[in-house]
Amino acid sequence: MRDTQQIKMPGHSLSVCVDPEPDREGRPALWPSVGEYPIYDPFLYTTMTTDDERNHRFRTALAHLAPDRRILDIGTGQDLLWAAEGVQAGARHALAIEVIEDVFHKAAANLLALTSQDRITLLLGESTNLRFAPRADVCVAEIIGSLAGAEGAAAVLADARNRHLEPGGLVIPHRAVTLAAATRLSDLLPEQPVAFAGSSLPYLRSIFDWHGSPFDVRLRVENPSAGALLSGGAPVEVLDFNGDLQTQQRTTTRLVITWPGLVDGVLTWLNLWCLPDEQPLDALSMKTNWASIYLPLFDNPVPVEPGDTLELTFASTLSDDGVHPDYQLDAVLHTADGQQHRGSLASPHHGGAFRSHAIYRTLFPAS
């Protein structure tokens, strides 16, 4: 069973399928992907500041790299978290940048309460447009998405390395990788409807209000069923923040089916290194604020057997804002009976199609 609720849009309302069951700890839940959009609120910030897996890695990296150096914190948030942590770790000075104006004002108020306020400078704006001196020695930026590059990390940090860091300056995190595996969406949400969690609707409305119209948002799956993946995971997006950092890329990989079942798309998740030699954060197996993203490929689920292969091409290009990536997926599923099933998905950061795949027509039924 699923309910239908209405989201008020200018001049009309939009029908949305909603899971009638309330949120429960550990229960799978479907949300829009929210990190790419300027809709942060205290709840979203709290999920990040209480993320032990994430915070331990960033703090460890700052302990190694911040002492007696100037640090730059891009996307500092209302709590100026990494600027304050960097100064506490021994940085001479921290420059904190925040682009969302109301978040900036909250950060400015919070800065006054910090004992280290004289060693932190807070700026409002986009780091890609700001100019300042002197340059920093270390850049710390938690602008990594559940799809690694979705929040614009590649473009923002490539610019930071070029204009804001001293030669040889370092970036935290060190590396981020998006992995993908074959799956079916309904198997990720077993014994419950394919519908948005009720608590996600305010964020869905905020995304559409920000853009001015609905579009096919990326689908965030929290606590996906562990048995729903029918292949191993393979890297499809690699961001080396201290190496050859590409702002646009194209990867083709073969996912070999290892379990029988039905496939209609891929599940993606994040691996993250804050230091080169540490165990990576794995968003699929660890408790963290990063969730997995389901990307549909086929309108009708395709039966698969072990040994079948899904040839997946995963490409990112910069959107018209010059920062956030648009993603394009193209797939050919080769089955044992010799058939080829082709699927694709255009997933721009904003705009684009609405109800382009069957899953979106289910989630947003026509009135």
C-alpha positions as CSV (number, residue, x, y, z in Angstrom):
1,M,0.0,0.0,0.0
2,R,1.1,3.5,-0.7
3,D,-0.6,6.9,-0.2
4,T,-0.7,9.8,-2.6
5,Q,-0.1,13.3,-1.3
6,Q,0.0,16.7,-3.0
7,I,2.9,19.1,-3.3
8,K,1.8,22.7,-4.0
9,M,3.5,24.2,-7.0
10,P,2.8,27.6,-8.5
11,G,-0.5,27.3,-10.3
12,H,-1.0,23.6,-9.6
13,S,-0.4,20.8,-7.3
14,L,1.8,17.7,-7.9
15,S,0.8,14.2,-6.9
16,V,3.5,12.2,-5.0
17,C,3.5,8.6,-3.9
18,V,4.3,8.3,-0.2
19,D,5.1,5.4,2.0
20,P,2.4,5.4,4.7
21,E,4.7,3.7,7.3
22,P,6.6,6.1,9.6
23,D,10.4,6.2,9.5
24,R,12.1,3.6,11.7
25,E,15.8,3.2,12.5
26,G,17.3,0.8,10.0
27,R,14.2,0.6,7.7
28,P,14.9,1.2,4.0
29,A,13.6,4.6,2.9
30,L,13.4,6.4,-0.4
31,W,14.3,10.1,-0.6
32,P,15.3,12.7,-3.2
33,S,19.1,13.3,-3.2
34,V,19.4,16.5,-1.3
35,G,23.1,17.4,-0.9
36,E,23.4,19.0,-4.4
37,Y,20.9,21.8,-3.6
38,P,21.0,24.9,-1.3
39,I,18.2,23.6,1.0
40,Y,20.2,22.7,4.1
41,D,18.4,22.9,7.5
42,P,19.4,22.1,11.1
43,F,18.3,18.4,10.6
44,L,20.6,17.9,7.6
45,Y,23.5,19.7,9.4
46,T,23.0,17.5,12.5
47,T,23.2,14.3,10.4
48,M,26.6,15.5,9.2
49,T,28.0,16.8,12.5
50,T,27.0,13.5,14.3
51,D,28.5,11.2,11.5
52,D,31.2,9.5,13.4
53,E,32.6,7.6,10.4
54,R,33.0,10.8,8.5
55,N,34.2,13.0,11.3
56,H,36.8,10.6,12.6
57,R,38.5,10.6,9.2
58,F,38.4,14.3,8.7
59,R,39.7,15.0,12.2
60,T,42.6,12.5,11.7
61,A,43.5,14.2,8.4
62,L,43.5,17.6,10.0
63,A,45.6,16.4,12.9
64,H,48.2,15.3,10.4
65,L,48.0,18.3,8.0
66,A,46.7,21.4,9.8
67,P,49.4,22.2,12.5
68,D,51.1,25.5,11.9
69,R,49.5,25.9,8.4
70,R,46.8,28.1,6.9
71,I,43.6,26.2,6.1
72,L,40.7,26.9,3.8
73,D,37.3,25.4,4.7
74,I,35.0,25.5,1.6
75,G,31.3,25.0,2.5
76,T,31.9,25.5,6.2
77,G,28.2,25.3,7.2
78,Q,26.4,26.9,10.1
79,D,28.8,25.3,12.6
80,L,32.1,26.2,10.9
81,L,33.0,22.6,11.7
82,W,36.2,22.0,9.9
83,A,37.5,25.6,10.3
84,A,37.1,25.2,14.1
85,E,38.5,21.7,14.1
86,G,41.5,22.8,12.0
87,V,42.3,25.6,14.4
88,Q,41.9,23.2,17.3
89,A,44.4,20.9,15.6
90,G,46.9,23.7,15.5
91,A,46.3,25.6,12.3
92,R,47.7,29.2,12.3
93,H,44.5,30.5,10.7
94,A,41.4,29.2,9.0
95,L,39.5,30.9,6.2
96,A,35.9,29.6,6.1
97,I,33.6,30.1,3.0
98,E,29.9,29.6,2.9
99,V,27.7,30.2,-0.2
100,I,24.2,29.9,1.3
101,E,23.3,33.4,2.8
102,D,21.1,32.4,5.7
103,V,23.6,29.6,6.6
104,F,26.4,32.2,6.5
105,H,24.5,34.5,9.0
106,K,24.1,31.5,11.4
107,A,27.8,30.7,11.0
108,A,28.6,34.4,11.8
109,A,26.6,34.2,15.0
110,N,28.2,30.9,15.9
111,L,31.7,32.3,15.2
112,L,31.2,34.8,18.0
113,A,30.9,32.0,20.5
114,L,34.1,30.3,19.5
115,T,37.2,30.9,21.7
116,S,39.3,30.7,18.5
117,Q,37.3,33.3,16.6
118,D,40.3,35.6,16.2
119,R,42.0,32.8,14.1
120,I,39.0,32.2,11.8
121,T,37.8,34.5,8.9
122,L,34.4,33.9,7.5
123,L,33.5,34.9,3.9
124,L,30.2,34.8,2.1
125,G,30.2,33.6,-1.6
126,E,31.2,31.0,-4.0
127,S,34.8,29.9,-3.7
128,T,35.1,29.8,-7.5
129,N,34.3,33.6,-7.6
130,L,36.2,34.8,-4.5
131,R,39.7,36.2,-4.5
132,F,41.8,36.5,-1.3
133,A,45.4,36.5,-0.1
134,P,47.5,34.9,1.2
135,R,46.9,31.4,-0.2
136,A,46.2,28.5,2.1
137,D,48.4,25.4,2.6
138,V,45.5,22.9,3.1
139,C,41.9,22.9,1.8
140,V,39.3,21.0,3.7
141,A,35.9,20.6,2.0
142,E,33.1,18.3,2.8
143,I,31.3,18.9,-0.5
144,I,31.3,15.2,-1.5
145,G,28.0,13.8,-2.6
146,S,26.5,10.3,-2.3
147,L,27.4,10.3,-6.0
148,A,31.0,11.5,-5.3
149,G,31.0,14.5,-7.6
150,A,27.3,15.5,-7.4
151,E,27.9,18.5,-5.2
152,G,30.5,20.0,-7.5
153,A,33.6,18.8,-5.7
154,A,35.6,18.3,-8.9
155,A,35.2,21.8,-10.3
156,V,35.3,23.6,-6.9
157,L,38.5,21.8,-5.7
158,A,40.2,22.0,-9.1
159,D,39.7,25.8,-8.8
160,A,40.9,25.8,-5.2
161,R,44.1,24.0,-6.1
162,N,44.7,26.4,-9.0
163,R,43.9,29.7,-7.3
164,H,43.6,29.3,-3.5
165,L,46.3,26.9,-2.5
166,E,50.1,27.3,-2.3
167,P,52.1,25.1,-4.7
168,G,52.1,21.7,-3.2
169,G,49.1,22.4,-1.1
170,L,46.9,19.5,-0.1
171,V,43.2,18.8,-0.2
172,I,41.1,16.9,2.4
173,P,39.6,14.5,1.4
174,H,42.3,12.8,-0.6
175,R,40.1,10.7,-2.9
176,A,36.4,9.9,-3.6
177,V,35.0,7.0,-5.7
178,T,31.5,6.2,-6.9
179,L,30.8,2.5,-7.2
180,A,27.9,0.9,-9.0
181,A,26.2,-2.6,-8.9
182,A,23.2,-4.1,-10.8
183,T,19.9,-4.2,-8.9
184,R,16.1,-3.8,-9.0
185,L,14.6,-0.8,-7.0
186,S,11.8,-2.8,-5.4
187,D,14.3,-5.3,-4.1
188,L,16.1,-2.5,-2.3
189,L,12.9,-1.7,-0.5
190,P,11.6,-5.2,0.4
191,E,8.1,-5.7,1.7
192,Q,7.3,-2.1,1.4
193,P,6.0,0.2,-1.4
194,V,8.2,2.0,-3.9
195,A,7.3,5.4,-2.6
196,F,9.0,8.4,-0.9
197,A,9.3,8.5,2.8
198,G,6.8,11.0,4.3
199,S,9.6,12.9,6.0
200,S,11.3,13.6,2.7
201,L,8.4,15.6,1.2
202,P,9.5,19.0,2.6
203,Y,12.9,18.5,0.9
204,L,11.3,17.4,-2.4
205,R,9.2,20.5,-2.3
206,S,12.2,22.7,-1.5
207,I,14.2,21.3,-4.5
208,F,11.3,21.9,-6.9
209,D,10.8,25.4,-5.4
210,W,14.5,26.2,-5.8
211,H,14.4,25.1,-9.5
212,G,10.9,26.5,-10.2
213,S,9.4,23.3,-11.6
214,P,9.6,19.5,-11.0
215,F,12.2,17.3,-12.7
216,D,13.5,13.8,-12.2
217,V,15.4,14.0,-9.0
218,R,18.1,11.4,-8.2
219,L,16.7,8.8,-5.9
220,R,18.5,8.3,-2.5
221,V,18.0,4.9,-0.9
222,E,18.7,4.8,2.8
223,N,19.4,1.4,4.4
224,P,19.0,-0.6,1.2
225,S,18.5,-4.4,1.5
226,A,21.9,-6.0,1.5
227,G,20.7,-8.9,-0.6
228,A,19.4,-6.8,-3.5
229,L,22.7,-6.4,-5.3
230,L,23.0,-8.9,-8.2
231,S,26.6,-8.0,-9.1
232,G,29.8,-6.8,-7.4
233,G,30.5,-3.1,-7.3
234,A,32.8,-1.4,-9.8
235,P,34.1,2.1,-9.9
236,V,32.3,4.4,-12.3
237,E,33.5,7.9,-11.1
238,V,37.0,8.6,-9.6
239,L,38.0,11.9,-8.1
240,D,41.7,12.2,-7.1
241,F,41.7,15.5,-5.3
242,N,45.5,15.6,-4.8
243,G,46.2,14.0,-8.2
244,D,44.9,14.1,-11.7
245,L,41.5,15.7,-10.9
246,Q,39.1,15.5,-13.8
247,T,36.1,17.8,-13.9
248,Q,34.5,15.7,-16.6
249,Q,35.0,12.0,-17.2
250,R,33.6,9.0,-19.0
251,T,34.0,5.4,-17.7
252,T,32.8,2.1,-19.2
253,T,32.8,-1.0,-17.0
254,R,31.3,-4.5,-17.1
255,L,29.2,-5.6,-14.2
256,V,29.1,-9.4,-14.0
257,I,25.8,-10.8,-12.6
258,T,26.5,-13.2,-9.7
259,W,22.9,-13.9,-8.5
260,P,19.7,-14.6,-10.4
261,G,17.0,-12.0,-10.2
262,L,15.6,-9.0,-12.0
263,V,17.5,-5.8,-13.0
264,D,16.1,-2.4,-13.8
265,G,19.0,-0.1,-12.8
266,V,22.1,0.3,-10.7
267,L,22.7,1.2,-7.1
268,T,25.7,3.6,-6.6
269,W,27.5,4.4,-3.4
270,L,30.5,6.3,-2.1
271,N,34.0,5.2,-1.0
272,L,36.0,8.1,0.6
273,W,39.7,8.5,1.7
274,C,40.7,11.5,3.8
275,L,44.3,10.2,3.9
276,P,45.9,8.1,1.2
277,D,46.7,5.0,3.3
278,E,43.6,4.7,5.5
279,Q,40.7,2.3,5.2
280,P,38.1,4.0,3.1
281,L,34.7,5.0,4.3
282,D,32.2,2.7,2.6
283,A,28.8,4.3,2.5
284,L,27.1,1.0,1.7
285,S,28.4,-1.0,4.6
286,M,29.0,1.7,7.2
287,K,26.6,4.0,9.1
288,T,27.1,7.4,7.6
289,N,25.1,10.4,6.4
290,W,26.0,9.5,2.8
291,A,23.4,7.1,1.3
292,S,23.3,5.1,-1.9
293,I,21.7,6.5,-5.1
294,Y,19.5,4.3,-7.3
295,L,19.7,5.2,-11.1
296,P,17.0,3.6,-13.3
297,L,18.0,2.2,-16.7
298,F,15.2,-0.1,-17.9
299,D,11.4,0.6,-17.7
300,N,10.7,-3.1,-17.4
301,P,12.9,-5.3,-15.1
302,V,15.0,-7.8,-17.1
303,P,15.5,-11.4,-15.8
304,V,19.2,-12.2,-15.3
305,E,21.3,-15.2,-14.4
306,P,24.9,-15.6,-13.1
307,G,27.3,-14.9,-15.9
308,D,25.2,-12.3,-17.7
309,T,26.9,-8.9,-18.0
310,L,25.8,-5.3,-17.8
311,E,28.0,-3.0,-19.8
312,L,27.7,0.4,-18.2
313,T,29.0,3.7,-19.5
314,F,28.9,6.4,-16.9
315,A,29.8,10.0,-17.9
316,S,29.8,13.4,-16.2
317,T,29.9,16.8,-17.8
318,L,29.6,20.2,-16.1
319,S,26.1,21.6,-16.1
320,D,25.3,25.2,-17.2
321,D,26.3,26.5,-13.8
322,G,29.9,25.4,-14.4
323,V,30.1,23.6,-11.1
324,H,27.6,20.7,-10.7
325,P,27.9,17.7,-13.0
326,D,25.2,16.3,-15.2
327,Y,25.4,12.5,-15.5
328,Q,24.6,10.3,-18.5
329,L,24.3,6.5,-18.2
330,D,24.1,4.1,-21.1
331,A,23.8,0.4,-20.6
332,V,23.7,-2.8,-22.6
333,L,22.6,-5.9,-20.6
334,H,23.8,-9.1,-22.3
335,T,21.9,-12.2,-21.2
336,A,22.7,-15.9,-21.7
337,D,20.0,-16.3,-24.4
338,G,22.0,-14.0,-26.6
339,Q,19.7,-11.0,-26.2
340,Q,20.8,-7.4,-25.7
341,H,18.7,-5.0,-23.6
342,R,19.6,-1.4,-23.9
343,G,18.8,1.3,-21.3
344,S,19.9,4.8,-20.5
345,L,19.4,7.7,-18.1
346,A,20.1,11.4,-18.4
347,S,20.4,12.8,-14.9
348,P,21.2,16.5,-15.0
349,H,21.8,18.4,-11.8
350,H,18.7,20.5,-12.5
351,G,16.1,20.7,-15.2
352,G,15.8,18.0,-17.8
353,A,12.9,15.6,-18.2
354,F,10.1,14.9,-15.8
355,R,8.6,11.4,-15.6
356,S,11.1,10.2,-18.2
357,H,11.3,6.6,-16.7
358,A,8.6,4.3,-15.5
359,I,9.8,4.7,-11.9
360,Y,9.2,8.5,-12.0
361,R,5.8,8.0,-13.5
362,T,5.0,5.7,-10.5
363,L,6.4,8.1,-7.9
364,F,4.7,11.2,-9.5
365,P,1.4,9.8,-10.9
366,A,-0.4,12.1,-13.4
367,S,-3.4,13.9,-11.8
